Amino acid sequence: MPNASVPEPLPEEQEVLRLREIIAHNSDWLWEVDSQGRYTFCSEHSRQMLGYAPSEVLGKTPFDFMPAEEAARVGAIFAGIVAEQRPFAGLINRNLRADGRLVVLETSGVPLFDERGSLIGYRGIDRDVTPAIGPLDRREVQLEALYAAASVALGLVDRQGILVNVNHALGQLLGGDATQLVGQPLLMPQLDLAQCLAELELGRTVADRELDWRERTYLLSIGAVRDLDQQILGMTLAFSDITEQRLMREALAQSNAQLAEANARLQALASEDFLTGLPNRRRFDEALLQEKARARREGRPLSLLMVDVDHFKVFNDHYGHQAGDECLRRIAVLLGQSLQRPGDQVCRYGGEEFAVILPDTDVHGARSVARDLCREVFDAHLEHLASPLQRVTLSIGSASHDPDRPDNSVALGALLRVADLALYRAKQGGRNRLVQGGQEEPAAPH
């Protein structure tokens, strides 16, 4: 009976066998990870590179074989790659072999997608580049990795301003490759390195400064590098990008300015009568207290006039409230125009009543001002057909504190009460009148 022949492998099986043969004899380590970064395929070269069999690698992540600091650094970089779903090449990373030795790998990979276009993982290759770097001390490697990967732009210049060391972030800041920048002068016109070196040689500390560079703002810190004899060999440079902080600071300053402006406006509105624009009752109370204190402190006279628009209720009934409001606005303007000195203040006390504060004004001065106010309004011919004089008139009560004439002076604390009482007497006496102390007179011609 003839021997049964062994069937020839199918073309697809031949291709699989060929690929397995290539992978088995490839000097690089081939792998695949899923979307979570866990190894789903691992070639035999994991034994040579990490000292672990493929079965010990599957299910773990690349970061499980790195020192903690390196895992954090590379993990952050790889997270950015995955977020963009892009291929990558030349990612240098330090790993711990099973025997505790450090090995430096250069990793490259491409993303894998399912039929719907969703990312399902990465396929890649690792190459051992430790021989090209030389013997490694773990602490040295860690520091080197931290320096290279630091987000702060770090560099070292010699006494002539030539770049001796440049990390990746500084290379990006200067717009070149970090390795190619070494040996080149640091060209930043706004940075006077010679002056900084002179300051350091005098034993002074170079203050941090803000520096604008290519539409970004950086906080630059400079330190001295000294030899064993404490002679300065060069300077360290650290550029921290503070553009966002500067923008936030400017926005905050602008907001504070707007807030201060709004607060000032609110304060003004809180102290301003909405109808006439004059200081309101609240501002009057504050101003009167201030002027009393000044009069007491300086021994100066102070007078107060309480002013009332005659028959104003009848005016509103006859002409309407809108006309009444306009009448009050006109009177406010007339009163303000009649006051001659900057320190004099007219306020709306309430309703149709106004108050006038007259610093450095004695009894005679107050009477003169009161007459001027009455005459100004009388001569304005503001129509008031329901009034006996057919026009708007005023009644005024006056009170004065005069330390030089104690026999004819009102105590500061009683100033408002006495002026208000005088106004009441003027209204009871027939209106269009001025009452001051015990004296009463017509305010304007009848």
C-alpha positions in Angstrom: 0.0 0.0 0.0 1.6 3.3 -1.1 2.6 5.8 1.6 0.1 8.6 2.1 1.6 11.9 0.9 1.7 14.9 3.2 -0.6 17.6 1.8 1.0 20.8 0.6 0.2 23.9 2.8 -2.3 26.2 1.3 -1.0 29.6 0.0 -2.6 31.4 3.0 -0.9 29.0 5.4 2.4 29.4 3.6 2.1 33.2 4.0 1.4 32.8 7.8 4.4 30.4 8.2 6.6 32.9 6.3 5.5 35.8 8.5 6.1 33.8 11.7 9.6 32.9 10.4 10.3 36.5 9.7 9.1 37.6 13.2 11.0 34.8 14.9 14.3 35.8 13.3 13.8 39.6 13.4 16.3 41.3 15.8 13.6 43.7 16.9 10.7 43.1 19.2 7.3 43.1 17.5 4.1 43.6 19.5 0.5 44.7 19.5 -1.6 46.4 22.2 -5.3 46.9 22.6 -7.1 50.2 23.1 -6.2 50.0 26.8 -2.5 49.6 26.1 -2.4 45.9 27.1 -0.2 43.6 25.1 -2.3 41.2 22.9 0.7 39.9 20.9 4.4 39.7 21.8 7.2 38.2 19.7 9.9 36.0 21.2 12.4 38.9 21.3 10.8 40.1 24.6 13.2 37.5 26.1 16.3 39.2 24.7 15.2 42.8 25.4 13.4 42.6 28.8 14.2 39.1 30.0 10.5 38.1 30.0 8.8 35.4 28.0 5.9 36.5 25.8 3.5 34.7 28.1 4.8 37.0 31.0 4.2 40.1 28.9 0.8 39.4 27.5 -2.0 41.3 29.4 0.4 43.8 30.8 1.2 47.3 29.5 4.5 48.8 28.4 4.5 51.0 31.5 4.6 47.9 33.8 8.2 47.4 32.7 9.4 51.0 33.3 10.6 52.8 36.4 7.7 54.8 37.9 9.0 58.2 36.8 9.7 57.0 33.3 6.2 55.3 33.1 4.6 58.7 34.0 6.6 60.6 31.4 6.1 58.1 28.6 2.5 57.5 29.6 1.7 61.1 29.2 3.3 61.2 25.7 1.5 58.0 24.6 -1.8 59.4 25.9 -1.4 62.3 23.6 -0.6 60.0 20.7 -3.7 57.9 21.3 -5.9 60.9 21.6 -4.8 62.0 18.1 -4.9 58.4 16.9 -1.7 58.9 15.0 1.4 56.8 14.2 4.6 57.6 16.1 8.3 56.8 15.7 11.5 57.1 17.7 9.9 57.3 21.2 12.9 56.7 23.5 12.0 55.0 26.8 13.8 53.4 29.7 12.8 49.9 30.9 13.8 47.6 33.7 14.8 44.1 32.7 13.8 41.1 34.7 17.4 41.0 36.1 17.1 44.7 37.3 19.3 46.2 34.6 18.1 49.3 32.7 17.6 49.0 28.9 16.8 51.9 26.5 14.3 51.1 23.8 13.3 53.1 20.7 9.6 52.5 20.1 7.5 53.1 16.9 4.0 52.1 16.2 0.9 52.6 14.0 -2.8 52.7 15.0 -5.2 49.8 14.3 -8.8 50.3 13.5 -11.8 48.0 13.1 -14.1 48.0 10.1 -16.1 50.9 11.6 -13.0 53.1 11.9 -12.8 52.8 15.7 -9.4 52.6 17.3 -8.7 49.1 18.6 -5.0 49.3 19.5 -1.5 49.8 18.2 1.0 47.6 16.4 4.6 48.4 16.8 8.3 47.6 17.1 10.9 48.1 19.8 14.6 48.4 19.1 17.3 48.1 21.8 19.4 51.3 21.6 21.2 50.9 24.9 24.6 50.1 23.2 24.5 53.4 21.3 24.0 55.3 24.6 26.6 53.4 26.8 26.5 52.2 30.4 23.6 53.6 32.3 23.3 54.5 36.0 19.6 54.3 37.0 19.7 57.7 38.8 21.5 59.3 35.8 19.0 57.9 33.4 16.1 59.1 35.5 17.5 62.6 35.7 18.3 62.7 32.0 14.8 61.6 31.2 13.3 64.2 33.5 15.4 66.9 32.0 14.7 65.9 28.5 10.9 65.6 29.0 10.4 68.6 31.3 7.7 70.9 30.1 9.8 73.8 31.3 12.3 75.0 28.6 15.7 74.3 30.2 19.1 75.2 28.9 22.7 75.9 29.8 24.9 78.6 28.3 28.6 79.2 28.7 30.2 82.6 29.6 30.0 83.6 25.9 26.3 82.8 25.6 26.8 79.6 23.6 24.2 76.9 24.3 25.9 73.9 25.9 22.7 71.9 26.7 19.2 72.2 25.4 16.1 70.1 26.3 13.3 69.4 24.0 11.0 72.1 25.3 13.7 74.8 24.8 14.4 73.5 21.3 10.7 74.0 20.5 10.8 77.5 22.1 13.8 78.5 20.0 12.3 76.9 16.9 14.9 74.3 16.2 16.1 70.8 17.0 17.6 70.6 20.5 20.7 68.7 19.4 21.4 71.0 16.6 21.1 74.1 18.8 24.0 72.9 21.0 27.1 75.0 20.2 25.0 77.8 18.8 24.7 81.3 20.4 21.4 82.0 22.2 19.9 84.7 20.0 17.4 86.7 22.1 17.8 90.4 21.6 15.7 91.3 24.6 17.9 89.1 26.9 21.2 90.7 28.0 23.2 87.6 29.0 26.4 89.7 29.5 24.6 91.9 32.1 23.2 88.8 33.8 26.7 87.3 34.0 28.1 90.5 35.5 25.4 90.5 38.2 26.1 86.9 39.1 29.8 87.6 39.3 29.1 90.4 41.8 27.4 87.8 44.0 23.9 89.2 43.2 20.8 87.2 42.4 19.4 87.8 38.9 15.7 88.5 39.4 13.2 86.5 37.5 11.8 88.5 34.5 9.0 88.2 32.1 10.0 87.9 28.5 7.9 88.1 25.3 9.0 85.7 22.6 7.1 84.7 19.5 3.7 85.8 20.7 4.1 84.0 24.0 5.2 85.2 27.4 7.7 83.4 29.5 9.0 83.7 33.1 12.8 83.4 32.9 14.8 82.2 35.8 18.7 82.4 35.6 21.2 80.8 37.9 25.0 80.4 38.0 26.9 77.3 37.2 30.2 77.2 39.2 33.3 75.0 39.3 34.9 73.7 42.5 36.7 77.0 42.9 33.3 78.8 42.7 34.2 80.4 39.4 31.2 80.9 37.1 31.3 78.6 34.1 28.0 79.5 32.7 24.3 80.1 33.5 21.3 77.9 33.7 18.1 79.1 32.0 14.6 78.1 32.7 11.7 79.4 30.6 8.2 78.8 32.0 5.3 79.6 29.7 3.1 82.0 31.6 1.1 83.3 28.6 -2.2 82.0 30.0 -1.4 83.4 33.4 -0.6 86.8 31.9 -3.8 86.7 29.9 -5.8 85.8 33.0 -4.0 88.5 34.9 -4.8 91.1 32.2 -8.4 89.9 32.1 -8.6 90.0 35.9 -7.2 93.5 35.9 -9.7 94.6 33.2 -12.5 92.9 35.2 -11.4 94.7 38.3 -11.2 98.0 36.5 -14.7 97.4 35.1 -15.9 96.3 38.6 -14.4 99.4 40.2 -16.0 101.6 37.5 -19.4 99.8 38.1 -19.0 100.2 41.9 -18.2 103.9 41.5 -21.2 104.3 39.2 -23.4 102.4 41.7 -22.0 104.5 44.5 -22.9 107.6 42.5 -26.3 106.3 41.7 -26.8 105.4 45.4 -26.0 109.0 46.3 -27.8 110.7 43.4 -31.5 111.6 43.1 -32.8 109.9 39.9 -35.1 112.7 39.0 -33.0 115.8 39.4 -29.5 114.5 39.3 -28.7 116.3 42.6 -27.2 114.6 45.6 -30.0 112.7 47.4 -31.0 112.6 51.0 -28.4 110.0 51.8 -25.6 112.1 50.3 -27.0 115.2 52.1 -26.8 113.5 55.5 -23.1 112.5 54.8 -22.2 115.9 53.5 -23.8 117.7 56.4 -21.9 115.5 58.9 -18.6 116.2 57.1 -19.2 120.0 57.0 -20.2 120.0 60.7 -17.0 118.2 61.6 -14.9 120.6 59.5 -16.7 123.6 61.0 -16.0 122.3 64.5 -12.4 121.5 63.8 -11.6 124.8 62.1 -13.9 127.0 64.1 -15.7 128.2 60.9 -19.3 129.2 60.4 -21.8 126.9 58.7 -25.3 127.6 57.4 -28.1 125.4 56.2 -31.2 126.4 54.0 -34.3 124.2 53.8 -36.2 125.0 50.6 -39.8 124.1 49.7 -41.7 124.6 46.4 -44.9 126.5 47.3 -48.3 124.9 46.6 -46.6 122.0 44.8 -49.4 119.5 45.5 -51.8 121.9 43.8 -49.3 122.2 40.9 -49.3 118.4 40.4 -53.1 118.2 40.6 -53.5 121.0 38.0 -50.7 120.1 35.5 -50.1 116.4 36.2 -47.2 114.5 37.7 -45.0 114.6 34.5 -45.2 118.4 34.5 -44.5 118.3 38.2 -41.3 116.3 37.6 -40.2 118.7 34.9 -40.8 121.6 37.3 -38.6 120.0 40.0 -35.8 119.4 37.4 -36.0 123.1 36.3 -35.8 124.3 39.9 -32.9 122.0 40.6 -31.0 123.6 37.7 -31.9 127.1 38.9 -30.8 126.4 42.5 -27.5 125.0 41.2 -26.9 128.0 39.0 -27.5 130.4 41.8 -24.8 129.0 44.1 -21.5 130.8 43.4 -18.9 128.8 45.4 -17.7 125.2 44.6 -18.1 124.2 48.3 -21.8 125.0 48.3 -24.1 122.1 47.8 -27.7 121.8 46.9 -29.5 118.4 47.5 -32.9 117.1 47.0 -34.2 116.4 50.5 -37.4 114.7 49.4 -40.6 115.4 47.5 -40.6 119.1 46.6 -38.1 120.0 49.3 -34.4 120.8 48.8 -31.5 121.5 51.2 -28.6 123.8 50.6 -25.4 123.5 52.6 -23.3 126.7 52.8 -19.8 126.1 54.4 -17.9 129.2 55.7 -21.2 131.2 55.6 -22.6 133.3 58.5 -26.1 134.6 59.1 -25.8 137.5 56.7 -24.3 135.4 53.9 -27.0 132.7 54.3 -29.8 135.4 54.0 -28.1 136.8 50.9 -28.0 133.3 49.3 -31.6 132.6 50.2 -32.8 135.8 48.6 -30.8 135.0 45.4 -32.4 131.5 45.3 -35.9 132.9 45.7 -35.3 135.6 43.1 -33.8 133.2 40.6 -36.9 130.9 40.7 -39.3 133.9 40.8 -37.7 135.5 37.8 -37.8 132.2 35.8 -41.6 132.7 35.5 -42.4 129.0 35.9 -46.2 129.0 35.3 -48.3 128.0 38.3 -51.9 129.3 37.7 -53.1 127.6 40.9 -50.7 129.7 43.0 -51.7 133.2 44.2 -48.8 134.7 42.2 -49.5 132.7 39.1 -45.9 131.4 39.1 -43.7 129.0 41.1 -42.2 130.4 44.3 -40.1 129.2 47.2 -40.3 129.2 51.0 -37.0 128.9 52.8 -36.0 128.2 56.4 -32.4 129.2 57.4 -30.2 128.3 60.3 -26.6 129.3 60.9 -23.8 128.3 63.3 -21.3 131.1 63.8 -18.7 130.7 66.5 -17.7 134.4 66.2 -21.3 135.5 67.2 -22.5 133.1 69.8 -25.5 135.3 70.6 -26.9 134.7 67.1 -25.6 131.1 66.5 -27.3 127.7 66.3 -25.5 124.7 67.8 -24.1 122.4 65.1 -26.2 119.5 66.4 -29.4 121.5 66.1 -28.7 123.0 62.6 -31.1 120.8 60.7 -33.9 120.9 63.3 -33.8 124.7 63.5 -33.7 125.2 59.7 -36.6 122.7 59.3 -38.6 124.6 62.0 -37.9 127.9 60.2 -39.2 126.4 57.0 -42.4 125.3 58.7 -42.9 128.8 60.0 -42.3 130.2 56.5 -45.0 127.9 55.1 -47.4 128.6 57.9 -46.8 132.3 57.5 -48.2 132.3 53.9 -45.4 130.8 51.8 -43.1 132.7 49.4 -41.2 133.7 52.6 -37.7 133.5 54.2 -37.5 132.8 57.9 -34.1 133.1 59.6 -33.9 132.9 63.4 -36.5 135.3 64.7 -36.7 137.3 61.5 -39.2 136.7 58.7 -39.5 138.4 55.4 -41.1 138.0 52.0 -38.9 135.9 49.7 -39.9 137.6 46.5 -42.1 140.6 45.4 -45.8 140.1 45.7 
